[in-house]
Amino acid sequence: MNLARSLSGRLLLMTLLTVMVLEVVIFAPSVARFRLDHLDERLRMAHLASLAILATPEGMLDPSLEGELLARAGADSIVLRGGGARRLALSAPDQPTIEATFDLRDAATLTLIGDALRCLFATEARHVRVIGAPYPDGGDEIEITMNEAPLKAAIRAYGGRILLLSLGISVGTAALLYVLLQCLLVRPMGRIVRNMAAFRDNPEDATRVIRPSSSVTELAVAELALADMQHQMREALRQKARLAALGEAVAKISHDLRNMLATTQLMADRLESSADPAVSRIAPKLIHSLDRAVTLCQSTLRFGAAKEAPPEPRRVALTALAHEVCEGVFPDMDQPSAARFENRADKKMVITADPDHLYRILSNLMRNARQAIEASGRSGVVAMEARATAEGVEIDVVDDGPGLPAKAQENLFQAFRGGASKAGSGLGLAIAHELAAAQGGRLALVSSTTQGTRFRLTLPQ
């Protein structure tokens, strides 16, 4: 596995980098503090050496003893400062040239850091003068001159120890985080990924649906969402499988039905020549209905499903079309117990639409309304209202039935799920919704209560 591309590997590298950056930020003040402590120690040792000089009767010591005191103090010379005067306490015979002076009495933090880094990275050791108070509670001030080489070596040794310690902390922290990340995140996420891949290969296998088990809240939520999605997908696949089987059965039925309708159509053609006025009036409508049925069967056989032909909009007299629908849906409207149809639209209204599509939309809506009224065990009215709008035209199909069940409203316009009754399939509303969309319009449920239901068909003009 490519470490730089994995989540845990990137976290490992980022942890190492972050700890090292933090150590670098801490390193400079640490080195400055180490240098200051080293110089303070030199000043205190120089102060002790000066006390030895002051303790002698005439302030004179043996040259060899002076050299040893200077060596112990790590200085080339020691000068006592006090009362505005300077007094040389100890000094080596040969004094080198002073290249820099450092006053520790009021030195700023940034100044100390800069001096420490210059000492650390200097290519050659210098001879410097250092001024400061040996003890923070007061007393005489000390001025010493010294070779910076021992200080430079001590700082480098200290920096090496800090570097090794930083690397150890970085590696240890990164390794711990790597292990924790593997246990808490990477492995649970890998389980989710493997489950998704297995489910992709065979979504119909119920054993491949993930079982949420993560103790991490965010991952548990992701697993629950994935499980829910997988259940929904399996349900959708089962639904599609049933629809495919139904489509095959419908195709077989349509084949035989088309042959039956063709025979019926030939027989119905003879009715047009009947001398009976009632038969002559009904025959054209019967033949037209048979033509629609034959066309629908042929479409089903051609495409293997009820794929609708593109709409062919033209000018349609709405009242005449509504009357044709009424004769098919309400043939027994004159019976007292039957549902009645009322056309409340303008009798002269003409709209632009595909007449066959519009016929099927209104037929499905009105038939559903009638069935809902009759299922309630009472008579009622199904009405059609229409009005022109800025967008086009709105056609409402209204009934005073018991209203749609809650489940039907939740799955409205979904085949085999939006049926208003146990015997209903929901295909009528699904077909009507598809036909409306094909004409650039929309079909929507405006309201449905115990006092009745209103569907609205909006068509562009």
VOPAGU-2260 file (C-alpha; in pm, 1 decimal, decimal comma):
REM VOPAGU-2260
SITE   aa  ch    i         X         Y         Z
SITE  MET   A    0       0,0       0,0       0,0
SITE  ASN   A    1     132,6     345,9     -90,4
SITE  LEU   A    2     191,6     514,8     245,8
SITE  ALA   A    3     156,9     866,3     108,0
SITE  ARG   A    4    -185,4     788,8     -46,0
SITE  SER   A    5    -342,2     610,9     251,4
SITE  LEU   A    6    -528,5     804,1     521,2
SITE  SER   A    7    -325,2     659,9     807,5
SITE  GLY   A    8       1,3     709,0     616,5
SITE  ARG   A    9     -72,1    1072,7     551,9
SITE  LEU   A   10    -158,9    1124,2     917,5
SITE  LEU   A   11     169,2     958,2    1013,5
SITE  LEU   A   12     367,3    1190,8     787,9
SITE  MET   A   13     171,5    1497,3     900,6
SITE  THR   A   14     229,1    1406,9    1266,4
SITE  LEU   A   15     602,8    1371,8    1209,8
SITE  LEU   A   16     615,4    1703,1    1026,6
SITE  THR   A   17     400,0    1882,9    1284,4
SITE  VAL   A   18     604,6    1761,4    1581,2
SITE  MET   A   19     927,7    1855,9    1406,9
SITE  VAL   A   20     799,0    2203,3    1326,2
SITE  LEU   A   21     692,4    2249,7    1687,5
SITE  GLU   A   22    1032,4    2129,8    1804,9
SITE  VAL   A   23    1202,2    2380,4    1575,6
SITE  VAL   A   24     984,8    2656,1    1719,3
SITE  ILE   A   25    1081,2    2543,4    2070,7
SITE  PHE   A   26    1445,1    2480,2    1976,3
SITE  ALA   A   27    1552,8    2844,7    1929,7
SITE  PRO   A   28    1431,8    2967,9    2274,5
SITE  SER   A   29    1576,9    2649,9    2431,3
SITE  VAL   A   30    1920,4    2716,3    2282,2
SITE  ALA   A   31    1902,8    3080,7    2390,5
SITE  ARG   A   32    1818,7    2972,8    2746,8
SITE  PHE   A   33    2102,6    2717,8    2745,5
SITE  ARG   A   34    2352,6    2984,4    2629,5
SITE  LEU   A   35    2230,7    3231,8    2892,1
SITE  ASP   A   36    2263,2    2971,6    3168,0
SITE  HIS   A   37    2612,2    2882,2    3045,0
SITE  LEU   A   38    2723,2    3247,8    3049,1
SITE  ASP   A   39    2566,8    3304,9    3391,2
SITE  GLU   A   40    2760,9    3005,6    3518,8
SITE  ARG   A   41    3081,8    3156,4    3378,8
SITE  LEU   A   42    3003,6    3487,5    3551,1
SITE  ARG   A   43    2943,7    3313,8    3885,1
SITE  MET   A   44    3268,8    3119,2    3853,3
SITE  ALA   A   45    3446,1    3446,0    3766,4
SITE  HIS   A   46    3291,5    3608,7    4074,3
SITE  LEU   A   47    3424,2    3329,8    4296,7
SITE  ALA   A   48    3768,7    3370,6    4140,5
SITE  SER   A   49    3758,8    3743,9    4207,8
SITE  LEU   A   50    3673,8    3674,9    4573,9
SITE  ALA   A   51    3994,6    3474,9    4600,3
SITE  ILE   A   52    4189,3    3780,0    4475,9
SITE  LEU   A   53    4014,5    4009,9    4717,9
SITE  ALA   A   54    4087,1    3773,6    5006,4
SITE  THR   A   55    4466,6    3801,9    4962,4
SITE  PRO   A   56    4653,6    4067,7    5165,2
SITE  GLU   A   57    4769,0    4273,4    4866,1
SITE  GLY   A   58    4540,4    4130,7    4598,3
SITE  MET   A   59    4824,7    3929,0    4454,2
SITE  LEU   A   60    4826,7    3558,8    4374,8
SITE  ASP   A   61    5080,5    3321,0    4234,7
SITE  PRO   A   62    5065,7    3333,9    3850,7
SITE  SER   A   63    5001,9    2961,7    3833,5
SITE  LEU   A   64    4708,9    2995,7    4073,9
SITE  GLU   A   65    4569,6    3287,7    3871,6
SITE  GLY   A   66    4588,2    3076,7    3558,2
SITE  GLU   A   67    4402,2    2792,9    3729,9
SITE  LEU   A   68    4128,6    3031,2    3852,8
SITE  LEU   A   69    4085,0    3174,7    3503,5
SITE  ALA   A   70    4069,8    2823,8    3357,9
SITE  ARG   A   71    3806,9    2723,7    3615,0
SITE  ALA   A   72    3601,5    3031,7    3524,7
SITE  GLY   A   73    3652,8    2968,8    3150,9
SITE  ALA   A   74    3767,3    3330,1    3105,8
SITE  ASP   A   75    4071,5    3515,3    2973,8
SITE  SER   A   76    4018,3    3811,2    3208,5
SITE  ILE   A   77    3787,3    3913,1    3492,2
SITE  VAL   A   78    3691,4    4273,0    3561,3
SITE  LEU   A   79    3487,5    4386,7    3863,1
SITE  ARG   A   80    3239,0    4664,9    3796,3
SITE  GLY   A   81    3079,3    4876,5    4064,2
SITE  GLY   A   82    3022,9    5240,7    4151,9
SITE  GLY   A   83    3092,7    5346,2    3799,6
SITE  ALA   A   84    3447,2    5206,7    3814,7
SITE  ARG   A   85    3615,4    4903,4    3662,5
SITE  ARG   A   86    3883,4    4698,7    3838,6
SITE  LEU   A   87    4084,8    4428,0    3675,5
SITE  ALA   A   88    4085,4    4126,5    3901,6
SITE  LEU   A   89    4245,6    3857,7    3691,4
SITE  SER   A   90    4396,8    3855,2    3345,7
SITE  ALA   A   91    4587,3    3616,2    3123,8
SITE  PRO   A   92    4924,2    3737,7    2991,8
SITE  ASP   A   93    4823,9    3752,3    2624,9
SITE  GLN   A   94    4483,6    3908,4    2563,6
SITE  PRO   A   95    4327,1    3843,2    2217,2
SITE  THR   A   96    4126,5    4104,4    2028,0
SITE  ILE   A   97    3762,1    4130,3    2140,4
SITE  GLU   A   98    3525,0    4068,9    1845,7
SITE  ALA   A   99    3187,4    4112,7    2016,9
SITE  THR   A  100    3038,4    4233,7    2343,6
SITE  PHE   A  101    2726,4    4087,5    2510,1
SITE  ASP   A  102    2550,8    4269,6    2791,9
SITE  LEU   A  103    2323,4    4026,7    2975,7
SITE  ARG   A  104    2180,5    4281,1    3218,3
SITE  ASP   A  105    1894,1    4408,8    3002,7
SITE  ALA   A  106    1908,9    4182,1    2699,0
SITE  ALA   A  107    1576,6    4126,2    2515,2
SITE  THR   A  108    1452,4    3775,4    2439,4
SITE  LEU   A  109    1484,5    3813,6    2062,2
SITE  THR   A  110    1839,0    3949,1    2107,7
SITE  LEU   A  111    1935,7    3645,5    2315,9
SITE  ILE   A  112    1785,5    3409,5    2055,4
SITE  GLY   A  113    1971,8    3583,3    1773,5
SITE  ASP   A  114    2303,2    3575,0    1962,6
SITE  ALA   A  115    2258,0    3203,4    2040,6
SITE  LEU   A  116    2182,0    3111,6    1675,7
SITE  ARG   A  117    2480,9    3314,5    1550,0
SITE  CYS   A  118    2704,4    3133,0    1796,6
SITE  LEU   A  119    2560,5    2793,3    1691,5
SITE  PHE   A  120    2605,9    2843,3    1319,1
SITE  ALA   A  121    2927,5    3052,7    1322,9
SITE  THR   A  122    3208,0    2897,6    1121,1
SITE  GLU   A  123    3486,9    3022,5    1353,4
SITE  ALA   A  124    3499,5    3079,4    1729,5
SITE  ARG   A  125    3531,8    3439,0    1847,0
SITE  HIS   A  126    3674,5    3612,1    2152,9
SITE  VAL   A  127    3394,7    3801,8    2323,7
SITE  ARG   A  128    3326,5    4021,7    2622,7
SITE  VAL   A  129    3033,7    3930,5    2854,5
SITE  ILE   A  130    2888,5    4174,0    3108,4
SITE  GLY   A  131    2635,1    4076,1    3372,5
SITE  ALA   A  132    2539,9    4025,5    3736,1
SITE  PRO   A  133    2639,3    3685,8    3873,3
SITE  TYR   A  134    2339,2    3669,8    4100,9
SITE  PRO   A  135    1990,6    3804,3    4031,9
SITE  ASP   A  136    1951,1    3947,8    4385,5
SITE  GLY   A  137    2212,9    4216,4    4326,2
SITE  GLY   A  138    2577,8    4259,6    4408,2
SITE  ASP   A  139    2877,2    4357,8    4198,8
SITE  GLU   A  140    2869,6    4319,1    3825,7
SITE  ILE   A  141    3126,8    4111,6    3644,3
SITE  GLU   A  142    3285,9    4159,8    3305,2
SITE  ILE   A  143    3474,3    3872,3    3152,4
SITE  THR   A  144    3643,3    3802,5    2822,2
SITE  MET   A  145    3634,2    3449,9    2687,9
SITE  ASN   A  146    3684,6    3227,5    2389,5
SITE  GLU   A  147    3345,0    3130,5    2240,7
SITE  ALA   A  148    3467,5    2787,3    2122,5
SITE  PRO   A  149    3370,9    2590,9    2439,0
SITE  LEU   A  150    3029,9    2761,8    2441,8
SITE  LYS   A  151    2983,0    2681,8    2072,5
SITE  ALA   A  152    3065,4    2314,2    2133,8
SITE  ALA   A  153    2831,2    2296,8    2432,2
SITE  ILE   A  154    2543,8    2452,6    2234,2
SITE  ARG   A  155    2594,8    2209,6    1947,1
SITE  ALA   A  156    2598,9    1913,5    2183,1
SITE  TYR   A  157    2280,3    2043,3    2346,6
SITE  GLY   A  158    2117,6    2094,9    2004,3
SITE  GLY   A  159    2206,4    1737,2    1903,8
SITE  ARG   A  160    2040,7    1603,0    2217,6
SITE  ILE   A  161    1731,2    1813,9    2147,5
SITE  LEU   A  162    1722,2    1687,9    1788,1
SITE  LEU   A  163    1741,9    1322,1    1893,8
SITE  LEU   A  164    1477,6    1377,1    2158,4
SITE  SER   A  165    1251,5    1549,6    1902,9
SITE  LEU   A  166    1290,5    1264,6    1658,1
SITE  GLY   A  167    1209,6    1013,7    1929,4
SITE  ILE   A  168     898,3    1206,1    2035,2
SITE  SER   A  169     790,2    1251,1    1673,3
SITE  VAL   A  170     831,3     885,9    1582,4
SITE  GLY   A  171     665,4     765,2    1902,1
SITE  THR   A  172     371,7    1004,4    1870,2
SITE  ALA   A  173     323,4     927,6    1501,3
SITE  ALA   A  174     339,3     551,6    1561,5
SITE  LEU   A  175      84,5     574,4    1842,9
SITE  LEU   A  176    -149,3     784,8    1631,3
SITE  TYR   A  177    -101,7     547,0    1338,7
SITE  VAL   A  178    -206,2     248,5    1549,3
SITE  LEU   A  179    -500,9     434,8    1701,0
SITE  LEU   A  180    -614,5     556,2    1357,9
SITE  GLN   A  181    -591,9     205,4    1216,7
SITE  CYS   A  182    -806,8      67,4    1499,1
SITE  LEU   A  183   -1060,1     350,8    1528,2
SITE  LEU   A  184   -1101,5     475,0    1171,2
SITE  VAL   A  185    -915,6     295,0     894,0
SITE  ARG   A  186   -1034,2     -57,5     973,6
SITE  PRO   A  187   -1402,4      42,1    1021,5
SITE  MET   A  188   -1388,1     250,0     703,5
SITE  GLY   A  189   -1221,6     -37,2     519,1
SITE  ARG   A  190   -1505,9    -261,5     635,8
SITE  ILE   A  191   -1758,4     -15,7     489,9
SITE  VAL   A  192   -1567,3       1,0     159,7
SITE  ARG   A  193   -1541,4    -378,5     134,5
SITE  ASN   A  194   -1912,8    -411,2     207,7
SITE  MET   A  195   -1997,1    -158,1     -64,0
SITE  ALA   A  196   -1783,8    -350,0    -314,1
SITE  ALA   A  197   -1942,8    -683,6    -215,5
SITE  PHE   A  198   -2292,7    -536,9    -237,0
SITE  ARG   A  199   -2210,6    -391,1    -578,6
SITE  ASP   A  200   -2115,4    -736,2    -707,0
SITE  ASN   A  201   -2439,6    -898,7    -589,4
SITE  PRO   A  202   -2699,0    -652,6    -457,0
SITE  GLU   A  203   -2967,7    -918,4    -446,5
SITE  ASP   A  204   -2784,7   -1112,8    -174,0
SITE  ALA   A  205   -2941,0   -1011,9     158,8
SITE  THR   A  206   -2631,6   -1127,5     351,4
SITE  ARG   A  207   -2427,2    -848,5     187,6
SITE  VAL   A  208   -2629,9    -572,7     349,8
SITE  ILE   A  209   -2406,1    -411,4     611,2
SITE  ARG   A  210   -2482,9    -463,7     978,8
SITE  PRO   A  211   -2395,5    -142,2    1169,3
SITE  SER   A  212   -2150,7    -220,1    1447,5
SITE  SER   A  213   -1910,3      75,4    1477,0
SITE  SER   A  214   -1872,0     241,4    1816,7
SITE  VAL   A  215   -1760,6     568,3    1656,3
SITE  THR   A  216   -2065,2     793,9    1625,0
SITE  GLU   A  217   -1987,8     932,1    1279,8
SITE  LEU   A  218   -1906,1     588,0    1136,8
SITE  ALA   A  219   -2216,2     440,0    1300,0
SITE  VAL   A  220   -2429,5     705,5    1129,0
SITE  ALA   A  221   -2257,1     627,7     795,8
SITE  GLU   A  222   -2320,6     254,3     840,7
SITE  LEU   A  223   -2686,7     313,9     924,4
SITE  ALA   A  224   -2726,8     534,4     616,6
SITE  LEU   A  225   -2551,4     273,9     399,7
SITE  ALA   A  226   -2768,5      -7,1     535,9
SITE  ASP   A  227   -3082,4     197,1     470,7
SITE  MET   A  228   -2968,3     275,4     116,8
SITE  GLN   A  229   -2889,1     -90,0      49,9
SITE  HIS   A  230   -3232,3    -196,6     176,0
SITE  GLN   A  231   -3398,5      62,3     -47,8
SITE  MET   A  232   -3189,1     -46,7    -345,5
SITE  ARG   A  233   -3275,7    -413,1    -290,9
SITE  GLU   A  234   -3643,2    -318,8    -268,5
SITE  ALA   A  235   -3613,3    -116,1    -588,9
SITE  LEU   A  236   -3441,5    -407,5    -764,4
SITE  ARG   A  237   -3714,6    -644,7    -651,6
SITE  GLN   A  238   -3973,7    -396,0    -774,3
SITE  LYS   A  239   -3799,9    -367,0   -1109,9
SITE  ALA   A  240   -3779,1    -744,9   -1136,8
SITE  ARG   A  241   -4152,8    -770,0   -1074,1
SITE  LEU   A  242   -4214,1    -495,7   -1329,9
SITE  ALA   A  243   -3996,5    -678,3   -1583,5
SITE  ALA   A  244   -4193,5    -997,3   -1527,3
SITE  LEU   A  245   -4516,0    -800,7   -1552,1
SITE  GLY   A  246   -4394,9    -636,2   -1873,3
SITE  GLU   A  247   -4325,5    -976,1   -2026,6
SITE  ALA   A  248   -4669,6   -1097,0   -1925,1
SITE  VAL   A  249   -4833,0    -779,0   -2059,2
SITE  ALA   A  250   -4650,6    -822,1   -2389,5
SITE  LYS   A  251   -4789,2   -1174,7   -2423,3
SITE  ILE   A  252   -5137,5   -1060,6   -2328,3
SITE  SER   A  253   -5112,8    -763,3   -2564,6
SITE  HIS   A  254   -5023,5    -994,4   -2850,8
SITE  ASP   A  255   -5336,4   -1203,3   -2804,2
SITE  LEU   A  256   -5548,6    -899,5   -2717,7
SITE  ARG   A  257   -5442,0    -725,2   -3035,5
SITE  ASN   A  258   -5562,0   -1019,2   -3241,7
SITE  MET   A  259   -5894,7   -1020,7   -3057,8
SITE  LEU   A  260   -5934,7    -645,6   -3100,9
SITE  ALA   A  261   -5852,8    -671,0   -3470,4
SITE  THR   A  262   -6141,8    -914,5   -3511,4
SITE  THR   A  263   -6370,6    -694,3   -3303,9
SITE  GLN   A  264   -6267,1    -393,1   -3512,1
SITE  LEU   A  265   -6370,1    -566,1   -3832,3
SITE  MET   A  266   -6708,2    -651,5   -3685,8
SITE  ALA   A  267   -6754,2    -299,4   -3549,0
SITE  ASP   A  268   -6691,2    -151,0   -3893,7
SITE  ARG   A  269   -7016,6    -312,2   -4009,9
SITE  LEU   A  270   -7208,8    -127,5   -3739,4
SITE  GLU   A  271   -7151,6     200,9   -3923,1
SITE  SER   A  272   -7382,3      83,4   -4201,4
SITE  SER   A  273   -7663,6      -3,4   -3956,6
SITE  ALA   A  274   -7993,6     175,3   -4011,6
SITE  ASP   A  275   -8055,5     197,6   -3636,5
SITE  PRO   A  276   -7996,5     563,2   -3531,2
SITE  ALA   A  277   -7869,4     463,0   -3185,7
SITE  VAL   A  278   -7623,8     213,8   -3333,4
SITE  SER   A  279   -7507,7     469,4   -3593,1
SITE  ARG   A  280   -7445,7     721,5   -3312,7
SITE  ILE   A  281   -7247,8     481,3   -3093,9
SITE  ALA   A  282   -7055,6     299,0   -3370,5
SITE  PRO   A  283   -6796,0     577,4   -3447,1
SITE  LYS   A  284   -6710,8     612,0   -3079,4
SITE  LEU   A  285   -6679,8     236,7   -3041,0
SITE  ILE   A  286   -6452,0     213,6   -3343,7
SITE  HIS   A  287   -6241,3     505,3   -3213,0
SITE  SER   A  288   -6201,4     330,8   -2875,1
SITE  LEU   A  289   -6099,9       9,1   -3049,0
SITE  ASP   A  290   -5841,7     200,0   -3255,1
SITE  ARG   A  291   -5690,5     338,0   -2933,9
SITE  ALA   A  292   -5676,2     -10,7   -2779,9
SITE  VAL   A  293   -5511,0    -161,9   -3087,4
SITE  THR   A  294   -5253,8     120,7   -3101,9
SITE  LEU   A  295   -5171,1      71,8   -2733,4
SITE  CYS   A  296   -5124,2    -304,9   -2782,5
SITE  GLN   A  297   -4895,6    -244,7   -3080,8
SITE  SER   A  298   -4690,4       5,1   -2881,4
SITE  THR   A  299   -4652,0    -243,7   -2599,2
SITE  LEU   A  300   -4533,7    -515,1   -2836,0
SITE  ARG   A  301   -4296,0    -280,9   -3020,3
SITE  PHE   A  302   -4110,8    -145,3   -2717,1
SITE  GLY   A  303   -4163,2    -428,2   -2469,0
SITE  ALA   A  304   -4334,9    -178,6   -2237,3
SITE  ALA   A  305   -4598,8      88,8   -2250,3
SITE  LYS   A  306   -4363,5     353,8   -2386,7
SITE  GLU   A  307   -4568,6     652,0   -2489,4
SITE  ALA   A  308   -4547,9     801,6   -2836,7
SITE  PRO   A  309   -4439,5    1169,0   -2856,1
SITE  PRO   A  310   -4736,8    1403,2   -2813,6
SITE  GLU   A  311   -4889,6    1566,4   -3119,3
SITE  PRO   A  312   -5055,2    1884,1   -2986,3
SITE  ARG   A  313   -5340,9    2039,5   -3176,3
SITE  ARG   A  314   -5648,9    2248,0   -3107,3
SITE  VAL   A  315   -5899,8    2050,8   -2899,7
SITE  ALA   A  316   -6252,7    2147,4   -2793,2
SITE  LEU   A  317   -6238,3    2067,4   -2421,7
SITE  THR   A  318   -6615,1    2016,5   -2379,5
SITE  ALA   A  319   -6636,2    1765,8   -2665,7
SITE  LEU   A  320   -6341,5    1570,3   -2527,6
SITE  ALA   A  321   -6489,1    1576,3   -2175,9
SITE  HIS   A  322   -6818,8    1445,0   -2314,9
SITE  GLU   A  323   -6634,1    1158,7   -2484,7
SITE  VAL   A  324   -6458,5    1072,4   -2158,4
SITE  CYS   A  325   -6789,3    1093,5   -1971,3
SITE  GLU   A  326   -6951,6     840,4   -2202,7
SITE  GLY   A  327   -6671,7     593,8   -2135,1
SITE  VAL   A  328   -6643,7     645,2   -1757,0
SITE  PHE   A  329   -7006,8     729,4   -1669,1
SITE  PRO   A  330   -7219,5     519,4   -1910,9
SITE  ASP   A  331   -7485,8     468,7   -1641,0
SITE  MET   A  332   -7487,6     825,4   -1511,4
SITE  ASP   A  333   -7868,6     836,6   -1531,5
SITE  GLN   A  334   -7899,7     573,9   -1257,2
SITE  PRO   A  335   -7987,9     725,2    -914,0
SITE  SER   A  336   -7715,7     540,9    -722,2
SITE  ALA   A  337   -7437,4     604,9    -970,7
SITE  ALA   A  338   -7179,3     883,1    -956,4
SITE  ARG   A  339   -7251,5    1180,0   -1182,0
SITE  PHE   A  340   -7028,7    1396,1   -1398,4
SITE  GLU   A  341   -7053,0    1774,8   -1423,2
SITE  ASN   A  342   -6868,0    1986,3   -1679,3
SITE  ARG   A  343   -6811,0    2323,5   -1511,8
SITE  ALA   A  344   -6567,2    2448,0   -1774,3
SITE  ASP   A  345   -6647,9    2705,4   -2039,3
SITE  LYS   A  346   -6840,3    2521,4   -2310,2
SITE  LYS   A  347   -6649,4    2707,9   -2582,4
SITE  MET   A  348   -6298,9    2662,6   -2439,4
SITE  VAL   A  349   -6043,9    2536,9   -2691,3
SITE  ILE   A  350   -5697,4    2429,5   -2576,4
SITE  THR   A  351   -5379,2    2302,2   -2739,5
SITE  ALA   A  352   -5294,6    1944,4   -2641,5
SITE  ASP   A  353   -5256,2    1592,0   -2768,9
SITE  PRO   A  354   -5619,1    1468,6   -2769,7
SITE  ASP   A  355   -5533,4    1102,6   -2710,7
SITE  HIS   A  356   -5301,3    1184,8   -2418,8
SITE  LEU   A  357   -5551,4    1428,8   -2270,6
SITE  TYR   A  358   -5829,3    1171,8   -2308,1
SITE  ARG   A  359   -5627,2     914,9   -2113,0
SITE  ILE   A  360   -5533,3    1164,7   -1841,2
SITE  LEU   A  361   -5891,4    1275,4   -1781,5
SITE  SER   A  362   -6019,2     919,2   -1812,2
SITE  ASN   A  363   -5779,1     794,0   -1542,3
SITE  LEU   A  364   -5858,5    1083,4   -1307,5
SITE  MET   A  365   -6234,5    1056,2   -1348,9
SITE  ARG   A  366   -6236,5     677,1   -1321,5
SITE  ASN   A  367   -6035,4     694,8    -997,9
SITE  ALA   A  368   -6274,2     958,3    -862,8
SITE  ARG   A  369   -6578,9     748,0    -946,7
SITE  GLN   A  370   -6430,3     435,3    -788,4
SITE  ALA   A  371   -6349,0     630,0    -470,0
SITE  ILE   A  372   -6709,0     759,7    -447,6
SITE  GLU   A  373   -6861,9     418,5    -510,4
SITE  ALA   A  374   -6627,0     255,0    -257,0
SITE  SER   A  375   -6773,8     486,4       8,4
SITE  GLY   A  376   -7121,7     341,0     -56,9
SITE  ARG   A  377   -7290,7     665,3    -156,4
SITE  SER   A  378   -7354,8     870,7    -466,8
SITE  GLY   A  379   -7148,3    1170,7    -555,7
SITE  VAL   A  380   -7032,4    1413,6    -818,6
SITE  VAL   A  381   -6715,8    1422,7   -1028,0
SITE  ALA   A  382   -6665,3    1761,4   -1190,7
SITE  MET   A  383   -6422,6    1916,5   -1438,0
SITE  GLU   A  384   -6320,5    2280,9   -1408,8
SITE  ALA   A  385   -6093,9    2471,8   -1645,3
SITE  ARG   A  386   -5950,9    2821,6   -1668,1
SITE  ALA   A  387   -5688,4    3004,0   -1868,9
SITE  THR   A  388   -5377,3    3130,5   -1686,2
SITE  ALA   A  389   -5063,6    3322,6   -1773,4
SITE  GLU   A  390   -4877,6    2989,7   -1813,9
SITE  GLY   A  391   -5146,3    2819,2   -2021,6
SITE  VAL   A  392   -5451,6    2637,0   -1893,3
SITE  GLU   A  393   -5545,4    2464,4   -1566,4
SITE  ILE   A  394   -5789,1    2170,7   -1568,9
SITE  ASP   A  395   -5917,2    2049,6   -1230,1
SITE  VAL   A  396   -6087,7    1715,8   -1170,7
SITE  VAL   A  397   -6284,7    1744,3    -846,4
SITE  ASP   A  398   -6490,5    1491,4    -654,0
SITE  ASP   A  399   -6678,7    1487,7    -324,3
SITE  GLY   A  400   -6557,1    1141,4    -225,3
SITE  PRO   A  401   -6383,3    1029,9      97,6
SITE  GLY   A  402   -6034,4    1145,9      -8,6
SITE  LEU   A  403   -5710,3     957,3     -65,5
SITE  PRO   A  404   -5553,2     739,3     207,2
SITE  ALA   A  405   -5230,6     867,6     365,3
SITE  LYS   A  406   -5022,6     587,3     207,3
SITE  ALA   A  407   -5155,8     671,0    -138,3
SITE  GLN   A  408   -5063,4    1038,7     -89,9
SITE  GLU   A  409   -4709,6     947,1      20,3
SITE  ASN   A  410   -4652,7     734,7    -293,1
SITE  LEU   A  411   -4854,3     942,5    -536,2
SITE  PHE   A  412   -4781,1     884,4    -907,1
SITE  GLN   A  413   -4569,4     572,7    -827,8
SITE  ALA   A  414   -4679,2     256,9   -1005,5
SITE  PHE   A  415   -4783,2     -30,5    -778,1
SITE  ARG   A  416   -4736,2     185,3    -467,9
SITE  GLY   A  417   -4982,3     471,1    -500,8
SITE  GLY   A  418   -5305,9     272,4    -523,7
SITE  ALA   A  419   -5596,9     417,5    -324,7
SITE  SER   A  420   -5741,1      71,3    -252,0
SITE  LYS   A  421   -5601,9    -275,7    -193,3
SITE  ALA   A  422   -5715,5    -379,2    -540,0
SITE  GLY   A  423   -5566,7     -68,7    -703,9
SITE  SER   A  424   -5220,5     -68,4    -860,9
SITE  GLY   A  425   -5159,3     304,9    -886,1
SITE  LEU   A  426   -5086,3     268,3   -1257,3
SITE  GLY   A  427   -5359,6     512,8   -1362,2
SITE  LEU   A  428   -5210,1     811,2   -1180,0
SITE  ALA   A  429   -4855,9     709,6   -1283,1
SITE  ILE   A  430   -4962,2     699,5   -1649,7
SITE  ALA   A  431   -5148,6    1030,6   -1621,2
SITE  HIS   A  432   -4846,7    1197,0   -1458,6
SITE  GLU   A  433   -4615,6    1068,4   -1734,9
SITE  LEU   A  434   -4849,3    1184,0   -2011,1
SITE  ALA   A  435   -4877,7    1531,7   -1856,0
SITE  ALA   A  436   -4499,0    1564,8   -1832,8
SITE  ALA   A  437   -4462,0    1451,0   -2195,9
SITE  GLN   A  438   -4667,7    1753,9   -2305,3
SITE  GLY   A  439   -4458,6    1994,1   -2097,3
SITE  GLY   A  440   -4724,1    2015,2   -1827,3
SITE  ARG   A  441   -4764,7    1877,0   -1478,7
SITE  LEU   A  442   -5022,2    1688,4   -1277,1
SITE  ALA   A  443   -5046,7    1759,1    -905,6
SITE  LEU   A  444   -5269,9    1682,5    -609,6
SITE  VAL   A  445   -5412,0    2013,1    -485,0
SITE  SER   A  446   -5603,9    1879,5    -185,8
SITE  SER   A  447   -5752,6    1559,9     -49,2
SITE  THR   A  448   -5974,0    1554,9     261,0
SITE  THR   A  449   -6277,2    1364,8     380,2
SITE  GLN   A  450   -6480,8    1621,8     187,2
SITE  GLY   A  451   -6326,7    1538,7    -148,0
SITE  THR   A  452   -6019,2    1542,4    -370,6
SITE  ARG   A  453   -5888,8    1788,1    -630,5
SITE  PHE   A  454   -5628,9    1708,5    -896,5
SITE  ARG   A  455   -5492,1    1983,7   -1120,2
SITE  LEU   A  456   -5354,8    1938,4   -1471,3
SITE  THR   A  457   -5150,8    2233,5   -1596,2
SITE  LEU   A  458   -5073,0    2249,4   -1969,7
SITE  PRO   A  459   -4873,6    2512,4   -2156,6
SITE  GLN   A  460   -5037,3    2700,8   -2443,3
